[in-house]
Amino acid sequence: MTQGPVKPELLKRKDLQDALIEHDFAAVFSLLKKWGGLSQNRIATACQLTPGKVSMIIKGTHQVTSYDVIARIADGLRIPGHMVGLTARPWETHDDTEGPPPEPTVPAGTAAPWTPAAAVQLAARMTRTDLLMDRRTASRSIATVTIGAALLDGVEGWLQPAAAGERRRVGRLGQREIEQLEEIARLMRQWDRQHGGGLRRRAVVGQLAEVADALREPQAEEIERRLYCVMADLAGTAAGMAWDSGMHRTAQDYYRLALRAAHAGDDRAFGANVLAAMARQMLYRDQDRPQDALELVRLAQTGARGVAGPRVRAMLLTREAWAYASCGRPAAFHRATEEAAETLADARDGEEPYWIDYFGAAELAGVTGGRLLDMARHEPARYAGAAAEKIRTAVEARGTEAARSHALDWAGLAECSWLMGDIRIALEQTHHAIDVAALTQSTQVRTKLGRLYPYTVGHSASGKVREARHRIRDLLST
């Protein structure tokens, strides 16, 4: 191992060690300048960064959260991996007089080619980064998602024909093992529907990393294809859990990985499902990009034409309707919603993949009611009653097994009553919404419950309203 720019005695400093393990690279670079005599230009050259980027990091205007950048910093400055939360770096045990052994890499993000090998490398990179991040570092990754042309151009490759994998006759995994992996993915998707994000997300990411490792080994052709489908399923679940936890950029990255894995596994229907989830992310209040959402839905509809069953097609139509509602096009919203209902009428139990089983009459009513509620916030007299009717249908038909959706339904129903001015019913429904919201850790549910809080303000004379307000505040503070 050769000596790097940072002297060994400097690495013994407690303040530098603390900054490294916290990934506080503003402090790291400042300490290296002060005690190590390294200029910004020398740090930039060693870490393959621009001097301007190093300056931004030191000033605190840019946070380093990417695994690749952290690894470049460690390798360039010869900082042992354990000091930044990485495994031992190749140069720590390798005679690197000619440099560390090269590793095959693919470009990050949307620049990666649409090949099975690229999907595996991206999965390995993303899961490694995700599992590395501590809570403090992860909180910095709640960044704005990619939007507009950068997003849409990056997913166009999904329409390309799937590349054939390496034709292998003998594989490491057999029928029993792949069935077990498929069952685990199915269980984890149920976790998402029942509980949302939280601690279970890390388990999903860990399982995704294991599947990526399996795809690096020789596998029989059919086993390999199914492994890519498992990867797509797990990545989609990880995305949903991250989104539910407010980690929007992380969620989008996992959605894009899921789309690539579905492409590699030639699963057009699931790829359409992923694009629909990406569209949903564009439609929520924190993004509000209905035109991007509409383009994503149309891409899904084009790619899944001829292979998607009625449930998938109906679900895509509800996303289309949602985009129209957000664009202020009520006539188009009603047309797409009616078409979704007609399409769903053709669905038969057991004829489509398990992951779309949830989309039935109850889900259609809940989604439609939610969009009517969005419009009712601007025109309550016109839409609040219709929204309440649809959401009530969902509440009665859906049941409590989908805890997150059940809680969202009750919060929506309560808001409809507040908008219609029925305070007594609104209070009853608000208390029930709080009760069911307490059963899940979903950030999405708490956000929806937070929408009820303003309705309880201005009724200070009413003890019952004050009680509801205090209960909402107490739940949101936990």
C-alpha positions as a Python dict, from the first residue, in 0.01 Angstrom:
ca = {
    (1, 'M'): (0, 0, 0),
    (2, 'T'): (146, 338, -101),
    (3, 'Q'): (137, 655, 108),
    (4, 'G'): (-149, 887, 18),
    (5, 'P'): (-184, 1265, 47),
    (6, 'V'): (-308, 1238, 407),
    (7, 'K'): (-35, 1157, 659),
    (8, 'P'): (-105, 862, 892),
    (9, 'E'): (-66, 1078, 1204),
    (10, 'L'): (-335, 1315, 1077),
    (11, 'L'): (-580, 1026, 1052),
    (12, 'K'): (-539, 973, 1427),
    (13, 'R'): (-698, 1308, 1508),
    (14, 'K'): (-1029, 1259, 1690),
    (15, 'D'): (-1198, 1556, 1518),
    (16, 'L'): (-1107, 1419, 1174),
    (17, 'Q'): (-1222, 1069, 1265),
    (18, 'D'): (-1556, 1202, 1387),
    (19, 'A'): (-1604, 1409, 1072),
    (20, 'L'): (-1521, 1111, 849),
    (21, 'I'): (-1762, 867, 1012),
    (22, 'E'): (-2039, 1134, 1004),
    (23, 'H'): (-1963, 1203, 636),
    (24, 'D'): (-1918, 1570, 727),
    (25, 'F'): (-1685, 1641, 438),
    (26, 'A'): (-1700, 2017, 492),
    (27, 'A'): (-1518, 1956, 820),
    (28, 'V'): (-1296, 1685, 667),
    (29, 'F'): (-1167, 1908, 388),
    (30, 'S'): (-1124, 2205, 623),
    (31, 'L'): (-918, 1993, 863),
    (32, 'L'): (-706, 1859, 578),
    (33, 'K'): (-634, 2214, 465),
    (34, 'K'): (-555, 2335, 816),
    (35, 'W'): (-350, 2045, 956),
    (36, 'G'): (-247, 1855, 645),
    (37, 'G'): (-141, 2143, 428),
    (38, 'L'): (-358, 2027, 137),
    (39, 'S'): (-486, 2291, -101),
    (40, 'Q'): (-837, 2280, -248),
    (41, 'N'): (-683, 2203, -587),
    (42, 'R'): (-487, 1907, -449),
    (43, 'I'): (-795, 1769, -273),
    (44, 'A'): (-997, 1812, -591),
    (45, 'T'): (-737, 1634, -806),
    (46, 'A'): (-700, 1343, -562),
    (47, 'C'): (-1077, 1293, -529),
    (48, 'Q'): (-1162, 1349, -898),
    (49, 'L'): (-1372, 1654, -808),
    (50, 'T'): (-1364, 2004, -951),
    (51, 'P'): (-1207, 2277, -732),
    (52, 'G'): (-1543, 2453, -742),
    (53, 'K'): (-1720, 2145, -604),
    (54, 'V'): (-1462, 2116, -324),
    (55, 'S'): (-1521, 2484, -241),
    (56, 'M'): (-1897, 2427, -227),
    (57, 'I'): (-1849, 2127, 3),
    (58, 'I'): (-1627, 2327, 239),
    (59, 'K'): (-1880, 2613, 248),
    (60, 'G'): (-2158, 2367, 330),
    (61, 'T'): (-2363, 2446, 19),
    (62, 'H'): (-2317, 2094, -121),
    (63, 'Q'): (-2358, 1770, 77),
    (64, 'V'): (-2179, 1449, -22),
    (65, 'T'): (-2426, 1157, -1),
    (66, 'S'): (-2333, 950, -309),
    (67, 'Y'): (-2156, 620, -242),
    (68, 'D'): (-1944, 670, -552),
    (69, 'V'): (-1818, 1011, -439),
    (70, 'I'): (-1748, 886, -86),
    (71, 'A'): (-1552, 597, -234),
    (72, 'R'): (-1356, 834, -462),
    (73, 'I'): (-1266, 1052, -164),
    (74, 'A'): (-1151, 751, 37),
    (75, 'D'): (-948, 609, -251),
    (76, 'G'): (-803, 940, -364),
    (77, 'L'): (-691, 1048, -17),
    (78, 'R'): (-605, 692, 92),
    (79, 'I'): (-845, 697, 386),
    (80, 'P'): (-912, 341, 510),
    (81, 'G'): (-1263, 224, 428),
    (82, 'H'): (-1371, 161, 787),
    (83, 'M'): (-1316, 529, 870),
    (84, 'V'): (-1598, 632, 633),
    (85, 'G'): (-1822, 329, 686),
    (86, 'L'): (-1701, 134, 381),
    (87, 'T'): (-1552, -212, 356),
    (88, 'A'): (-1174, -234, 317),
    (89, 'R'): (-1070, -65, -4),
    (90, 'P'): (-878, -271, -268),
    (91, 'W'): (-560, -67, -216),
    (92, 'E'): (-553, -147, 159),
    (93, 'T'): (-433, -502, 87),
    (94, 'H'): (-336, -473, -282),
    (95, 'D'): (11, -380, -402),
    (96, 'D'): (-94, -71, -589),
    (97, 'T'): (234, 45, -732),
    (98, 'E'): (50, 33, -1064),
    (99, 'G'): (-278, 155, -917),
    (100, 'P'): (-574, -41, -779),
    (101, 'P'): (-723, -315, -997),
    (102, 'P'): (-989, -169, -1222),
    (103, 'E'): (-1354, -253, -1159),
    (104, 'P'): (-1607, -265, -1441),
    (105, 'T'): (-1854, 17, -1397),
    (106, 'V'): (-2153, 161, -1574),
    (107, 'P'): (-2255, 527, -1575),
    (108, 'A'): (-2484, 627, -1291),
    (109, 'G'): (-2849, 722, -1324),
    (110, 'T'): (-3019, 778, -1654),
    (111, 'A'): (-2695, 755, -1856),
    (112, 'A'): (-2659, 380, -1797),
    (113, 'P'): (-2735, 156, -2097),
    (114, 'W'): (-3056, -47, -2093),
    (115, 'T'): (-2888, -385, -2049),
    (116, 'P'): (-2932, -655, -1784),
    (117, 'A'): (-2572, -614, -1667),
    (118, 'A'): (-2623, -240, -1614),
    (119, 'A'): (-2933, -309, -1403),
    (120, 'V'): (-2732, -546, -1180),
    (121, 'Q'): (-2449, -298, -1132),
    (122, 'L'): (-2690, -16, -1056),
    (123, 'A'): (-2871, -234, -802),
    (124, 'A'): (-2544, -325, -630),
    (125, 'R'): (-2434, 38, -622),
    (126, 'M'): (-2764, 175, -493),
    (127, 'T'): (-2816, -84, -221),
    (128, 'R'): (-2455, -48, -105),
    (129, 'T'): (-2503, 328, -78),
    (130, 'D'): (-2839, 298, 94),
    (131, 'L'): (-2725, 46, 354),
    (132, 'L'): (-2414, 254, 420),
    (133, 'M'): (-2601, 573, 506),
    (134, 'D'): (-2674, 646, 869),
    (135, 'R'): (-2991, 833, 966),
    (136, 'R'): (-2822, 1173, 968),
    (137, 'T'): (-2671, 1122, 624),
    (138, 'A'): (-2992, 973, 485),
    (139, 'S'): (-3186, 1282, 593),
    (140, 'R'): (-2968, 1488, 362),
    (141, 'S'): (-3077, 1278, 64),
    (142, 'I'): (-3433, 1412, 74),
    (143, 'A'): (-3374, 1614, -237),
    (144, 'T'): (-3581, 1737, -527),
    (145, 'V'): (-3655, 1465, -779),
    (146, 'T'): (-3566, 1472, -1147),
    (147, 'I'): (-3841, 1631, -1353),
    (148, 'G'): (-3918, 1733, -1710),
    (149, 'A'): (-3709, 1621, -2007),
    (150, 'A'): (-3432, 1478, -1788),
    (151, 'L'): (-3680, 1238, -1630),
    (152, 'L'): (-3875, 1147, -1943),
    (153, 'D'): (-3572, 1099, -2169),
    (154, 'G'): (-3416, 877, -1902),
    (155, 'V'): (-3702, 626, -1907),
    (156, 'E'): (-3764, 617, -2283),
    (157, 'G'): (-3524, 322, -2307),
    (158, 'W'): (-3795, 106, -2151),
    (159, 'L'): (-3959, 87, -2495),
    (160, 'Q'): (-3651, -82, -2644),
    (161, 'P'): (-3667, -462, -2688),
    (162, 'A'): (-3520, -639, -2387),
    (163, 'A'): (-3166, -764, -2444),
    (164, 'A'): (-3115, -1138, -2418),
    (165, 'G'): (-2914, -1255, -2121),
    (166, 'E'): (-2623, -1494, -2141),
    (167, 'R'): (-2758, -1835, -2241),
    (168, 'R'): (-2654, -2063, -1955),
    (169, 'R'): (-2749, -2424, -1909),
    (170, 'V'): (-2634, -2471, -1550),
    (171, 'G'): (-2712, -2228, -1270),
    (172, 'R'): (-2642, -2184, -901),
    (173, 'L'): (-3010, -2142, -807),
    (174, 'G'): (-3284, -2393, -873),
    (175, 'Q'): (-3663, -2391, -887),
    (176, 'R'): (-3704, -2410, -511),
    (177, 'E'): (-3471, -2117, -441),
    (178, 'I'): (-3630, -1886, -698),
    (179, 'E'): (-3977, -1966, -564),
    (180, 'Q'): (-3859, -1875, -214),
    (181, 'L'): (-3718, -1544, -339),
    (182, 'E'): (-4045, -1469, -519),
    (183, 'E'): (-4240, -1541, -200),
    (184, 'I'): (-4014, -1311, 3),
    (185, 'A'): (-4066, -1031, -250),
    (186, 'R'): (-4439, -1086, -227),
    (187, 'L'): (-4430, -1069, 155),
    (188, 'M'): (-4226, -749, 148),
    (189, 'R'): (-4469, -584, -93),
    (190, 'Q'): (-4744, -666, 156),
    (191, 'W'): (-4538, -493, 426),
    (192, 'D'): (-4548, -179, 216),
    (193, 'R'): (-4927, -191, 174),
    (194, 'Q'): (-4981, -265, 541),
    (195, 'H'): (-4724, -42, 710),
    (196, 'G'): (-4560, 192, 457),
    (197, 'G'): (-4199, 294, 519),
    (198, 'G'): (-3996, 260, 837),
    (199, 'L'): (-3747, 3, 962),
    (200, 'R'): (-3869, -263, 720),
    (201, 'R'): (-3729, -63, 427),
    (202, 'R'): (-3373, -160, 517),
    (203, 'A'): (-3469, -527, 512),
    (204, 'V'): (-3608, -482, 160),
    (205, 'V'): (-3289, -308, 47),
    (206, 'G'): (-3079, -587, 198),
    (207, 'Q'): (-3283, -850, 14),
    (208, 'L'): (-3245, -651, -308),
    (209, 'A'): (-2867, -654, -261),
    (210, 'E'): (-2876, -1035, -221),
    (211, 'V'): (-3069, -1072, -548),
    (212, 'A'): (-2816, -847, -726),
    (213, 'D'): (-2537, -1072, -595),
    (214, 'A'): (-2720, -1380, -725),
    (215, 'L'): (-2743, -1221, -1070),
    (216, 'R'): (-2364, -1182, -1077),
    (217, 'E'): (-2333, -1560, -1065),
    (218, 'P'): (-2412, -1810, -1341),
    (219, 'Q'): (-2785, -1887, -1358),
    (220, 'A'): (-3002, -2085, -1592),
    (221, 'E'): (-3182, -1871, -1849),
    (222, 'E'): (-3533, -1896, -1699),
    (223, 'I'): (-3403, -1855, -1342),
    (224, 'E'): (-3213, -1545, -1449),
    (225, 'R'): (-3524, -1393, -1605),
    (226, 'R'): (-3725, -1455, -1289),
    (227, 'L'): (-3446, -1310, -1076),
    (228, 'Y'): (-3471, -986, -1271),
    (229, 'C'): (-3846, -985, -1205),
    (230, 'V'): (-3779, -1035, -832),
    (231, 'M'): (-3530, -749, -846),
    (232, 'A'): (-3794, -528, -1009),
    (233, 'D'): (-4050, -622, -744),
    (234, 'L'): (-3813, -552, -454),
    (235, 'A'): (-3688, -226, -605),
    (236, 'G'): (-4048, -112, -654),
    (237, 'T'): (-4124, -194, -290),
    (238, 'A'): (-3811, -13, -171),
    (239, 'A'): (-3918, 287, -379),
    (240, 'G'): (-4267, 290, -232),
    (241, 'M'): (-4132, 267, 122),
    (242, 'A'): (-3880, 545, 61),
    (243, 'W'): (-4149, 767, -89),
    (244, 'D'): (-4378, 696, 205),
    (245, 'S'): (-4094, 807, 435),
    (246, 'G'): (-4050, 1137, 248),
    (247, 'M'): (-3725, 1029, 76),
    (248, 'H'): (-3837, 1145, -266),
    (249, 'R'): (-3509, 1131, -458),
    (250, 'T'): (-3424, 789, -317),
    (251, 'A'): (-3770, 668, -414),
    (252, 'Q'): (-3730, 793, -769),
    (253, 'D'): (-3391, 623, -802),
    (254, 'Y'): (-3540, 291, -690),
    (255, 'Y'): (-3834, 333, -928),
    (256, 'R'): (-3591, 379, -1216),
    (257, 'L'): (-3398, 72, -1105),
    (258, 'A'): (-3725, -125, -1088),
    (259, 'L'): (-3807, -16, -1442),
    (260, 'R'): (-3467, -132, -1568),
    (261, 'A'): (-3501, -466, -1389),
    (262, 'A'): (-3851, -519, -1531),
    (263, 'H'): (-3708, -441, -1875),
    (264, 'A'): (-3428, -696, -1822),
    (265, 'G'): (-3686, -954, -1710),
    (266, 'D'): (-3911, -867, -2006),
    (267, 'D'): (-4202, -795, -1770),
    (268, 'R'): (-4390, -521, -1955),
    (269, 'A'): (-4688, -520, -1723),
    (270, 'F'): (-4479, -461, -1413),
    (271, 'G'): (-4278, -195, -1595),
    (272, 'A'): (-4606, -14, -1664),
    (273, 'N'): (-4688, -43, -1294),
    (274, 'V'): (-4354, 119, -1206),
    (275, 'L'): (-4414, 407, -1448),
    (276, 'A'): (-4758, 454, -1290),
    (277, 'A'): (-4592, 479, -949),
    (278, 'M'): (-4348, 737, -1086),
    (279, 'A'): (-4645, 930, -1223),
    (280, 'R'): (-4810, 921, -879),
    (281, 'Q'): (-4494, 1072, -732),
    (282, 'M'): (-4518, 1356, -982),
    (283, 'L'): (-4880, 1419, -886),
    (284, 'Y'): (-4849, 1457, -512),
    (285, 'R'): (-4848, 1803, -362),
    (286, 'D'): (-4471, 1815, -307),
    (287, 'Q'): (-4409, 1775, -682),
    (288, 'D'): (-4724, 1891, -863),
    (289, 'R'): (-4602, 1801, -1213),
    (290, 'P'): (-4919, 1673, -1385),
    (291, 'Q'): (-4778, 1705, -1736),
    (292, 'D'): (-4477, 1489, -1647),
    (293, 'A'): (-4718, 1241, -1488),
    (294, 'L'): (-4931, 1229, -1800),
    (295, 'E'): (-4626, 1161, -2019),
    (296, 'L'): (-4518, 878, -1786),
    (297, 'V'): (-4866, 722, -1798),
    (298, 'R'): (-4875, 741, -2176),
    (299, 'L'): (-4532, 577, -2192),
    (300, 'A'): (-4664, 298, -1969),
    (301, 'Q'): (-4974, 252, -2181),
    (302, 'T'): (-4768, 234, -2498),
    (303, 'G'): (-4515, -13, -2362),
    (304, 'A'): (-4774, -243, -2203),
    (305, 'R'): (-5011, -249, -2500),
    (306, 'G'): (-5121, -604, -2571),
    (307, 'V'): (-4975, -751, -2249),
    (308, 'A'): (-5146, -563, -1964),
    (309, 'G'): (-5464, -710, -1821),
    (310, 'P'): (-5779, -512, -1735),
    (311, 'R'): (-5672, -433, -1379),
    (312, 'V'): (-5341, -286, -1493),
    (313, 'R'): (-5510, -90, -1774),
    (314, 'A'): (-5777, 42, -1535),
    (315, 'M'): (-5510, 147, -1286),
    (316, 'L'): (-5323, 336, -1558),
    (317, 'L'): (-5646, 512, -1654),
    (318, 'T'): (-5692, 632, -1296),
    (319, 'R'): (-5341, 781, -1305),
    (320, 'E'): (-5435, 949, -1632),
    (321, 'A'): (-5754, 1081, -1469),
    (322, 'W'): (-5553, 1210, -1172),
    (323, 'A'): (-5326, 1404, -1407),
    (324, 'Y'): (-5627, 1557, -1581),
    (325, 'A'): (-5776, 1660, -1245),
    (326, 'S'): (-5446, 1824, -1148),
    (327, 'C'): (-5440, 2007, -1483),
    (328, 'G'): (-5788, 2150, -1414),
    (329, 'R'): (-5960, 1936, -1679),
    (330, 'P'): (-6269, 1790, -1503),
    (331, 'A'): (-6433, 1663, -1823),
    (332, 'A'): (-6123, 1463, -1916),
    (333, 'F'): (-6102, 1340, -1556),
    (334, 'H'): (-6457, 1204, -1566),
    (335, 'R'): (-6403, 1046, -1908),
    (336, 'A'): (-6087, 861, -1798),
    (337, 'T'): (-6251, 755, -1469),
    (338, 'E'): (-6553, 612, -1648),
    (339, 'E'): (-6327, 427, -1891),
    (340, 'A'): (-6135, 283, -1594),
    (341, 'A'): (-6459, 151, -1443),
    (342, 'E'): (-6561, -7, -1774),
    (343, 'T'): (-6218, -166, -1815),
    (344, 'L'): (-6213, -300, -1459),
    (345, 'A'): (-6547, -473, -1518),
    (346, 'D'): (-6361, -719, -1743),
    (347, 'A'): (-6119, -825, -1467),
    (348, 'R'): (-6132, -1183, -1342),
    (349, 'D'): (-5976, -1318, -1025),
    (350, 'G'): (-5646, -1499, -1070),
    (351, 'E'): (-5584, -1388, -1428),
    (352, 'E'): (-5329, -1113, -1350),
    (353, 'P'): (-5011, -1088, -1140),
    (354, 'Y'): (-5053, -1079, -763),
    (355, 'W'): (-4918, -726, -729),
    (356, 'I'): (-5224, -579, -905),
    (357, 'D'): (-5480, -783, -709),
    (358, 'Y'): (-5538, -485, -480),
    (359, 'F'): (-5689, -285, -766),
    (360, 'G'): (-6058, -364, -752),
    (361, 'A'): (-6382, -173, -709),
    (362, 'A'): (-6281, -50, -360),
    (363, 'E'): (-5948, 87, -481),
    (364, 'L'): (-6111, 253, -780),
    (365, 'A'): (-6365, 420, -551),
    (366, 'G'): (-6094, 535, -311),
    (367, 'V'): (-5872, 676, -585),
    (368, 'T'): (-6165, 849, -755),
    (369, 'G'): (-6284, 992, -425),
    (370, 'G'): (-5938, 1120, -346),
    (371, 'R'): (-5920, 1308, -675),
    (372, 'L'): (-6267, 1452, -627),
    (373, 'L'): (-6152, 1567, -285),
    (374, 'D'): (-5855, 1743, -449),
    (375, 'M'): (-6101, 1935, -664),
    (376, 'A'): (-6337, 1990, -371),
    (377, 'R'): (-6071, 2192, -189),
    (378, 'H'): (-6120, 2455, -461),
    (379, 'E'): (-6492, 2401, -526),
    (380, 'P'): (-6643, 2229, -219),
    (381, 'A'): (-7005, 2284, -317),
    (382, 'R'): (-6948, 2112, -650),
    (383, 'Y'): (-6730, 1816, -553),
    (384, 'A'): (-6727, 1749, -175),
    (385, 'G'): (-7048, 1543, -171),
    (386, 'A'): (-6939, 1324, -462),
    (387, 'A'): (-6595, 1277, -304),
    (388, 'A'): (-6752, 1167, 25),
    (389, 'E'): (-6977, 916, -152),
    (390, 'K'): (-6684, 753, -334),
    (391, 'I'): (-6457, 745, -28),
    (392, 'R'): (-6737, 599, 186),
    (393, 'T'): (-6773, 320, -71),
    (394, 'A'): (-6400, 249, -39),
    (395, 'V'): (-6416, 249, 343),
    (396, 'E'): (-6701, -1, 345),
    (397, 'A'): (-6552, -231, 80),
    (398, 'R'): (-6179, -217, 144),
    (399, 'G'): (-6163, -332, 507),
    (400, 'T'): (-5876, -287, 751),
    (401, 'E'): (-5623, -530, 602),
    (402, 'A'): (-5466, -250, 394),
    (403, 'A'): (-5399, -33, 698),
    (404, 'R'): (-5244, 258, 514),
    (405, 'S'): (-5522, 287, 255),
    (406, 'H'): (-5785, 242, 526),
    (407, 'A'): (-5635, 531, 726),
    (408, 'L'): (-5611, 751, 416),
    (409, 'D'): (-5977, 680, 338),
    (410, 'W'): (-6093, 790, 683),
    (411, 'A'): (-5885, 1107, 676),
    (412, 'G'): (-6028, 1189, 334),
    (413, 'L'): (-6383, 1121, 447),
    (414, 'A'): (-6337, 1347, 748),
    (415, 'E'): (-6204, 1628, 528),
    (416, 'C'): (-6508, 1597, 302),
    (417, 'S'): (-6734, 1651, 603),
    (418, 'W'): (-6533, 1953, 716),
    (419, 'L'): (-6564, 2100, 365),
    (420, 'M'): (-6940, 2042, 368),
    (421, 'G'): (-6969, 2214, 708),
    (422, 'D'): (-7107, 1911, 896),
    (423, 'I'): (-6901, 1964, 1212),
    (424, 'R'): (-7057, 1682, 1417),
    (425, 'I'): (-6993, 1416, 1152),
    (426, 'A'): (-6653, 1568, 1072),
    (427, 'L'): (-6547, 1531, 1437),
    (428, 'E'): (-6661, 1169, 1455),
    (429, 'Q'): (-6473, 1084, 1138),
    (430, 'T'): (-6164, 1280, 1247),
    (431, 'H'): (-6142, 1084, 1572),
    (432, 'H'): (-6179, 759, 1379),
    (433, 'A'): (-5911, 871, 1132),
    (434, 'I'): (-5675, 939, 1424),
    (435, 'D'): (-5747, 595, 1571),
    (436, 'V'): (-5663, 409, 1251),
    (437, 'A'): (-5368, 638, 1167),
    (438, 'A'): (-5209, 543, 1500),
    (439, 'L'): (-5191, 180, 1378),
    (440, 'T'): (-4943, 261, 1100),
    (441, 'Q'): (-4613, 449, 1084),
    (442, 'S'): (-4684, 577, 734),
    (443, 'T'): (-4558, 931, 671),
    (444, 'Q'): (-4814, 958, 393),
    (445, 'V'): (-5096, 893, 641),
    (446, 'R'): (-4961, 1153, 881),
    (447, 'T'): (-4936, 1407, 602),
    (448, 'K'): (-5300, 1341, 511),
    (449, 'L'): (-5402, 1367, 877),
    (450, 'G'): (-5216, 1697, 901),
    (451, 'R'): (-5455, 1835, 641),
    (452, 'L'): (-5735, 1805, 897),
    (453, 'Y'): (-5560, 2023, 1155),
    (454, 'P'): (-5644, 2364, 997),
    (455, 'Y'): (-6015, 2275, 1000),
    (456, 'T'): (-6001, 2249, 1380),
    (457, 'V'): (-5856, 2598, 1421),
    (458, 'G'): (-6102, 2879, 1494),
    (459, 'H'): (-6340, 2664, 1698),
    (460, 'S'): (-6181, 2737, 2036),
    (461, 'A'): (-6519, 2759, 2205),
    (462, 'S'): (-6589, 2396, 2129),
    (463, 'G'): (-6427, 2149, 2362),
    (464, 'K'): (-6485, 1864, 2117),
    (465, 'V'): (-6301, 2048, 1841),
    (466, 'R'): (-6016, 2131, 2078),
    (467, 'E'): (-5991, 1765, 2172),
    (468, 'A'): (-5964, 1664, 1805),
    (469, 'R'): (-5703, 1931, 1744),
    (470, 'H'): (-5495, 1812, 2041),
    (471, 'R'): (-5518, 1450, 1933),
    (472, 'I'): (-5401, 1534, 1581),
    (473, 'R'): (-5112, 1738, 1719),
    (474, 'D'): (-5012, 1462, 1961),
    (475, 'L'): (-5009, 1195, 1688),
    (476, 'L'): (-4813, 1412, 1445),
    (477, 'S'): (-4551, 1483, 1711),
    (478, 'T'): (-4474, 1114, 1771),
}
